[in-house]
Amino acid sequence: MGNHLRGRAPKKTGGFCWGRTIIDGVVVYRLFRRDQRGVTHYFTRVYTPEELARDRCIRARIAHEVHQARRLLRDQVDTVDLALMGVVE
């Protein structure tokens, strides 16, 4: 199994991390990011074999959805971090 298919644990340094696993044809993307407290925030998206077979442009759609999810996750964690610093409530 290639490195790109192995599961990854979230980084302990607070950086962004992602993992993709394939189980019985189901593709699961998991995105992780830690806030200043070390709490892990995550997003998960599952693609079924039926969904993968039905969509001819699935790679482009997955890339777009993962990119959007990464931005939303970043914004979510940044909001938490700013609140912890007392900049916003």
C-alpha positions in Angstrom: 0.0 0.0 0.0 1.4 3.4 -1.0 2.2 6.1 1.6 -0.6 8.3 0.2 -3.2 5.6 1.3 -2.0 5.1 4.8 -3.8 6.8 7.7 -2.1 9.7 9.4 -2.4 11.0 12.9 -3.0 14.7 13.4 0.2 16.7 13.9 1.0 17.6 17.5 2.5 21.0 16.4 -0.8 22.6 15.5 -0.3 22.4 11.7 -2.7 21.1 9.1 -2.8 17.4 8.5 -5.0 15.2 6.3 -5.4 11.5 5.6 -7.2 9.4 3.0 -8.2 5.8 3.5 -9.9 3.4 1.2 -12.0 0.6 2.8 -14.0 -1.7 0.5 -14.1 0.9 -2.2 -15.3 3.7 0.2 -12.9 6.6 0.1 -12.7 8.7 3.4 -10.9 12.0 3.6 -10.1 13.4 7.0 -8.7 16.8 7.6 -7.3 17.9 11.0 -5.9 21.0 12.7 -5.2 21.8 16.3 -5.9 25.0 18.1 -3.6 26.7 20.6 -4.9 24.5 23.4 -4.0 21.4 21.4 -7.6 20.4 20.8 -8.1 18.7 17.4 -10.7 20.0 15.0 -11.6 17.9 12.1 -13.6 17.5 8.9 -14.5 14.1 7.4 -15.9 13.5 3.9 -16.9 10.0 2.6 -17.3 9.0 -1.0 -19.1 5.8 -1.7 -18.4 3.5 -4.7 -21.7 4.5 -6.3 -20.9 8.1 -6.0 -17.4 7.6 -7.4 -18.8 5.6 -10.4 -21.6 8.1 -11.1 -19.5 11.3 -11.4 -17.2 11.6 -14.4 -15.4 14.6 -12.9 -15.0 13.1 -9.4 -11.4 14.0 -9.0 -12.0 17.7 -9.7 -15.0 17.7 -7.3 -13.1 15.9 -4.5 -10.2 18.4 -4.9 -12.7 21.3 -4.8 -14.5 20.0 -1.7 -11.3 19.2 0.2 -9.9 22.6 -0.6 -13.1 24.3 0.6 -13.1 22.1 3.8 -9.5 23.0 4.5 -10.4 26.7 4.3 -13.5 26.3 6.5 -11.4 24.3 9.0 -8.7 27.0 9.0 -11.3 29.7 9.6 -12.9 27.7 12.4 -9.6 27.1 14.2 -8.5 30.7 13.7 -11.7 31.9 15.3 -11.1 29.7 18.3 -7.5 30.9 18.6 -8.4 34.5 18.4 -11.0 34.0 21.1 -8.4 32.3 23.3 -6.1 35.4 22.8 -9.0 37.7 23.8 -9.0 39.5 20.4 -12.7 38.5 19.6 -15.5 37.0 21.6 
